[in-house]
Amino acid sequence: MADESQQRAVNTAFAPPPPLWKHFTPENIEKVEQIKAEASKGEDGRPDKKKEWSASELRALNLPSELRYFVPPDIPEEQYSVFGELQALSTALPSLKEQGIEQLYPEPSVTTAEQDSQPAPLNHAYYLLKISKSLLLNFLEFVGILSVSPEQFESKVEDLRNLFINAHHLLNLYRPHQARESLITMMEEQLNHSREEIKQMDKVKAEVENVLEQLQAEGCAVGTNESEEDNDQARALKAKADEHSRLIWDLLDKEN
């Protein structure tokens, strides 16, 4: 009886955390760190704080029973458990027939004579629309059965369940396409961002070239005059050139 209640609790939508979380206390964490420090001491007697411990090395430490939960489990190779249900590591989507569920839409590999024996593409949107309409119709029939003979609800509930599973499976067939489109969108955003940065760099480059051309023209004009007044003007131009240089560097810092 206890096993049945525990299994029922594990299979709930919001299952409670496993009881091992109670062992992850600050005191136990400190004990584990002390054991690691003692085991990692070198010839000089100093512990190696940068050492990364693997699961097998932690098991070799012979930790006390209350500290064994700090040893991470082995990486699953074929399947893992989530809320008491086993999940496969394979990324291939199993077909409904493999799961023993009636499939309400044709296989994508159906061939037609018009396409020279080439696989006909499956119109997912068309079959999703048909399943949605069937869901509405079956729900109305389900309500009618409940109002007339509620004891006959089981068959109609099974029909609704089968329709929902087929719709969910059709949507899951779109997952690879969704992943590709998401990746394409991310790459396009990165490309647009890079192009915008290049435009800003070209704009700064043009401004710097204009300033340098002005400085060169003013410098040539200064070189033709040798009077004291011209020397004062040259110093003023030099100060102006220094100011332009500071402005250029400030502009470059803002762009970076």
Number of C-alpha atoms within 10 A of each C-alpha: 6 7 8 9 9 11 13 13 15 18 14 11 8 9 13 11 10 8 7 11 9 9 16 13 10 9 9 14 13 11 14 20 12 13 14 19 16 14 13 17 13 11 7 6 9 11 16 14 11 7 10 8 11 10 14 12 12 18 13 8 13 11 16 9 8 12 15 16 14 17 16 12 9 8 9 10 9 9 12 13 10 11 16 15 9 10 11 13 11 10 6 7 11 10 13 14 9 8 8 8 12 13 15 15 17 10 13 12 11 12 14 11 8 8 9 8 10 12 13 15 11 14 11 16 11 10 17 18 12 14 18 14 12 15 19 12 12 17 16 12 14 20 13 13 15 13 9 9 9 12 9 12 15 10 11 16 14 11 16 18 13 17 21 15 17 21 21 12 16 16 13 13 13 11 12 10 11 12 11 11 12 12 12 12 12 12 12 12 12 12 12 12 12 12 12 12 14 12 12 13 15 12 12 16 14 12 14 19 12 12 16 15 12 12 17 13 11 15 15 10 12 16 11 9 13 10 9 9 10 15 14 11 14 19 13 12 16 15 12 13 19 12 12 16 15 12 13 17 13 12 14 14 9 8 11 8
